Every structure is written in C-alpha cells, then in structure tokens.
C-alpha cells in the first residue's frame, strides 16, 4: 500500500480509503446490509494496508455505522483511523448534537472518533452550524478526547467552500467530490488547491463517480482507452487520475463487492503523485470530454433521494437514462434494449409517470441535480414504448 500526506498532520493515510456508503446489500432494501460479506471486505482492505475508514450517520438507513462497528472488533479498531459525520440536516437544536454523537459512539462501539466531519455542508448548513455554535461544541469534544480532528464534507459552489475554510481556523481536513468528469463542479480543482494552500488534508469522494466511470464505455471512449500504452481498467484510470494530484490526501471508494476491494487495493499499490504520463493525462481529458458529450448525468447512486414520496425508483431510472445518453441515437436496437430493460426492471408504480415534481429529491441530492427535469426526459425516452 502507498501512503500519502494528510495536510499538516503528522500522520500518513493509505492512498485508498474505504467508504462505507455502498456496502453490499441483500435484496433491494439499502438498509439490509450483507453484514458478513461487508465485514470480510473491510477487514481484507485493512489487512492489505488501508488505514482510513469512512462512514456517516444516515448511510444504509443508519446501519452502516453499526456494521462498521462490528467490523472493527477483534483488534481492527486499533489498525485504522475512523471517520464519521454529524448529520447536520437532521440537527434542529444544540441538544441534537450530543444526541446524534452519543448514538454514533454506541453504533460504532468506540469511545472516540478520529476524524469527525460536519456532513454535506452548503451555504444553508454552514449558517446552521454557526447559529447552533456547533464549532464550539466540536472543540469541547476534542478537549474531552472524544473527537480527534475536525473537518467537513462539502456540496456547493467554490465560493461557499472558500468561505467555510476561511470562516474557521480549526479545520484539519475537508472532503470534496472530485473526478475527471467533475473537476470544475462544486469545490472542484480550485477548491482542491485552495484547501491545500491552507494546510488542510483533502479527502476525495466519488473518484469514479459512484461507479459510473466503470460502466462499459461508448465506442468513442473505448477507442481513447485503447490508445493508452499501459492498459488499465476504467476504474484504474479514474483512480490514478485522482491520485496523480499531490494535493489529494486519499481517495475514498464505496465498494460493494470483494472483487472491487481487491482491484482497488491493487490500484492503490501502484499510485502516486505525478505518476501518469503527459499522454495518459491527455487521454483522460479526452475521455472526460467525450463522457460529457454523451450525456453523463452525474448521479452517483448515493440513494439520498430515496424514498420518493410517490415511490419513483429515481436511481434506477437515472442510471438507465444515462445509458441512453451514452449510445448513438441512431442505433435503434441499442435504444430499444434500454427501453426494454426499463420495462422489465421498473414496475409501473415506480415508473417515471408517477413523479409529482414535488422537488423533495432535489433538496436531498448532494449533487444538486435537476432531478425533476431529468425524470421528464426519462418520461419521453423510456415510457414511449411501455
């Protein structure tokens, strides 16, 4: 395993961090984690050098922290740094801060959180933190040795990101969305570099866009990868691009199969700042532009939009719509195959026509996607042959 710098902190994280947002599940219920497999996956990663494990209060309907807590028994807790997040969206009073934090300690079966984050900060949540004096609350927990270091994860525009960093001197690290498709979105490359100049460690989430960059690519993109001198998987290209940045402290991957863990650990073993050639960087840039041309939606399948009040299966629909955007519209057979897949996998009661355009999903979406408009587009493309 390769190790990197964590800002100004005298600790070296593994290049790969284990993100516990997409653990394997049984059936369609995201809360029904396949705990036995999830524990084997996490312990394999730790046994092979991963020393940073990230979860959050709402992941897997609250069960991620519980499974992580079980995985870290038998001496594994001492082998890693544990990160989790305060669900600011659910906090309505100062008392809630202690309530959620104490529940997290119980779920995780630990007395201390090494790296604690305020979850999903944007302009509104940053204001809430200030109104609740949550920063002082966190400092008190640090003084009590219940929290090691304080950071935040982020979903908003760059200027908001900069204001949050400049608004408090106690940050140790931040967590941002960053991949070769979204380098100009949210905090983006400007935020990555700005945080680094301030001495903050930068944890990257969604380095492979929630798995979207591992999908079978359109022919135009596959042609680009075929030009590479060193043959890599799509996931490896995406991860190596993130690790190529010296400002990145580690890349989180939300893995849901053992094979993904094995492959990502192997990728991390060959990573490093500045290791990609000029030609490889050119190819990745070209691939990113082609993905945009083919309608890459940006949904990371995080599931925050679920459950929909009307029962719409938003993640599945957006994934199918994205597949439609990536194929040549003139390829009628391929288009019909996607439409048929929609008819077979999405029952009518969960289909696009049930969308009431209430906007609840858009309020929850960390990527700030125009989901109502996307669903309208899916209605035109997917429902026409039902």
Number of C-alpha atoms within 10 A of each C-alpha: 17 17 20 19 19 23 21 13 13 8 11 16 22 25 29 33 28 25 22 25 22 22 26 23 18 11 10 7 10 21 18 16 20 16 20 12 16 24 19 13 24 25 16 16 22 22 12 14 22 25 24 25 24 22 22 23 21 18 19 26 15 15 20 28 27 19 22 24 21 18 21 22 14 8 9 16 20 11 14 18 17 23 22 23 24 22 19 20 14 11 18 11 13 14 10 15 19 16 12 18 20 13 13 24 18 14 19 25 17 15 13 19 24 18 21 27 27 25 22 20 25 18 16 11 16 19 13 18 18 12 12 16 12 18 17 12 15 22 17 13 19 18 11 11 14 19 20 20 21 23 23 22 22 25 22 19 16 20 14 20 27 15 12 19 22 12 12 9 9 14 20 24 27 23 26 25 26 26 24 25 22 18 17 15 18 22 26 20 21 17 24 25 18 18 24 21 12 16 17 25 25 26 25 24 22 23 27 27 22 18 17 22 24 15 10 12 20 16 12 14 20 13 13 17 22 12 12 14 10 8 11 14 13 19 21 21 23 21 25 23 24 25 27 17 17 15 25 25 29 28 30 24 27 24 23 19 15 17 11 15 20 15 14 20 24 15 21 24 17 14 22 19 15 13 14 17 11 9 12 19 16 14 20 21 16 15 21 20 15 19 21 15 11 20 15 21 20 18 22 20 17 18 20 19 21 17 13 18 13 16 14 24 21 25 17 16 22 21 18 18 24 20 22 23 19 23 19 13 11 8 9 10 10 15 19 15 12 18 21 15 13 20 16 11 12 15 12 15 12 18 24 26 16 17 20 13 14 12 14 16 22 17 15 15 19 20 17 15 16 14 21 19 11 17 23 15 15 22 18 12 16 25 17 9 10 10
